[in-house]
Amino acid sequence: MNSKALYLRLLRYVIPYWRMFALAILAIIVTAISDPVLAALIQPLLDGGFVENDPSTIELMPIFLMSLILIKGLSMLASTVGMTWVASHLVTDLRTAMFDKILTLPTSEFDKTSSGVLLSKVTYDVSRVMAAATEALVILIRDSLAVIGLLAWMFYLNWMLSLIVFSTVPPIILIIYFVSKKLRGMNTGIQDAMGDMTRVLEEAIGGHKLVKVFGGHEYEQNRFQVASHEVRHLEIKTQMTSGFSVFIVQMLTASALGIIIYIAALQSASNNITVGGFVSLFTAMGMLFSPVKRLTKVNDKLQQGLAAAQSVFNLIDKTSEPDVDSSPESSKEGKANLKTLPKPEKENIAQLSGELTFQHLDFAYEEQTTRALQDICLTIQTGETIAIVGASGSGKTTLANLIPRFYAITNGQVFVDTIHINDIPLKSLRANIALVSQEVVLFNDTVAANIAYGAMANASKEQIIAAAEAAYAMEFIQKMPAGLETVIGERGVKLSGGQRQRLAIARALLKDTPILILDEATSALDTQSEHQVQASLNQLKQGRTTIIIAHRLSTIAQADRIIVMEKGRIVEMGQHAQLLEKQGIYYKLYQTQANYKD
């Protein structure tokens, strides 16, 4: 995307605030015009006041000069506040659009892009866009007009002296440039608010699977908007304070200057018009240095801003995870077994029963030639508990991740209740799935909010307590300072591993879905915590289609069936006793763990 296209796209974000934007541009133009007008006023002031000693000039010119500087100060204040207001809303809109896109990105994007890169885009890159939209734009308009006006006035007064004056400009600008590189401005007013916003963003990115499955999209949007609006508020407040300080300094300077000129004019006598012309020329020269210096550096800000805008729009333009696949390939196999769902009703699909069918399923991660799953054929009956075991990298978690459509199927078919999984809207599909993983995702919120997360936010206190009791969590919750209203810290840092796991189980119990995925739910726990959590899991599994991914084979002995995977394939299947009797891969895994315990 070229520079023109980027600016035009940014302009579309400005359109909702065009009135304030137009007011700010008008104020910038007034500020730019005031510089050459001020230089021009010096000539009649000196000639009429000091040379001719004209009483009316002596009385009126300081008033004109003060009025001009007052107008300039007010216009600078208006332009600063106006541009900051527009830019802050622009930044908030961009950040909201980026955050909304992040929440809808497919899981494969999170595999390719680190959370640090995403955080940098939403914070640092957007800030650079703001710099280009405010500082660079103001410099281009204000200083360009000021330079043109001052040059025109200087040449009008004396073109030859003007050329001599111009010969001194390059070395002065060079000196100022090197000095300015050693100076750094620091802005700490928004650091705390920015930290809060980054925390919310990081939690949402880290828990993106849970956000998707538990319908936390709107909840995370609201949390992020609150934090982002606080950043915007502090940015506007900081810039307004800066603008007022500049205005006050200019007014004090103008007052002192007006008094000095008035007194000096009363005591002065002039000889001819060249005195006023010379001083006016010299004044214009002095006023020319600052805008020229800023214009020499504006290209860096523009290029940084454009590069940041490109990065921002690249994220916003990423493809969201598909909802319903309309391609004929998604359901061309087994089409006779599909239930036809009228399109208007797809968003309101009835609750699924939980039957899962995998037909010749293959899957490979992006940019990888080796298939993670190969020719998976499996049917899981409603209410059946299936355990999937195998060495690391055998494809256990990958298979489970295809059920809530964290990844798109490469080849083959997956059906839920004989409906092709791609024909079920994501919201409906994930509303029928609960997930409890090894790495429990908890937010810096209350216990109740973590249990009744996302789409369950309206659950009653009684329902939350019932879920917590079923998960054997109320015992430790009641001992907390505020019970269910206790804030548990970032990622539940105030809780033990077993307590965090039981909160995750309570969340799944509250959701009460027909399909349950337990991904290494007890592997990181000690023996005592594992027994406590296992009791919660036994309660959770009742009446649900349950897929258990486990390394500890002792926890899955009671599963209806055990699936053994190796290199992406199903190599063994059966009940615990049957697989031990076969003395195959499962038997070896079981003996290895038994010997390790001994």
BELGI-V402975 format. One record per run of one state. SS is the DSSP state (H for helix, E for strand, - for the rest). FROM is the first residue (numbers start at 1). LEN is the number of residues. If there is no record, write none. Layout:
{{SS:FROM:LEN} {SS:FROM:LEN}}
This chain:
{{-:1:2} {H:3:49} {-:52:3} {H:55:50} {E:105:1} {-:106:1} {H:107:6} {-:113:2} {H:115:43} {-:158:1} {H:159:8} {-:167:2} {H:169:13} {-:182:9} {H:191:16} {-:207:1} {H:208:6} {-:214:3} {H:217:51} {-:268:5} {H:273:44} {-:317:3} {E:320:1} {-:321:7} {H:328:4} {-:332:3} {H:335:3} {-:338:5} {H:343:6} {-:349:7} {E:356:8} {-:364:9} {E:373:8} {-:381:4} {E:385:6} {-:391:5} {H:396:6} {-:402:9} {E:411:6} {-:417:2} {E:419:2} {H:421:3} {-:424:2} {H:426:6} {-:432:1} {E:433:5} {-:438:8} {E:446:1} {H:447:5} {-:452:2} {H:454:3} {-:457:4} {H:461:10} {-:471:3} {H:474:4} {-:478:5} {H:483:3} {-:486:1} {E:487:1} {-:488:2} {H:490:3} {-:493:4} {H:497:15} {-:512:3} {E:515:5} {-:520:7} {H:527:15} {-:542:3} {E:545:5} {-:550:3} {H:553:3} {-:556:5} {E:561:6} {-:567:2} {E:569:6} {-:575:1} {H:576:7} {-:583:2} {H:585:13} {-:598:1}}
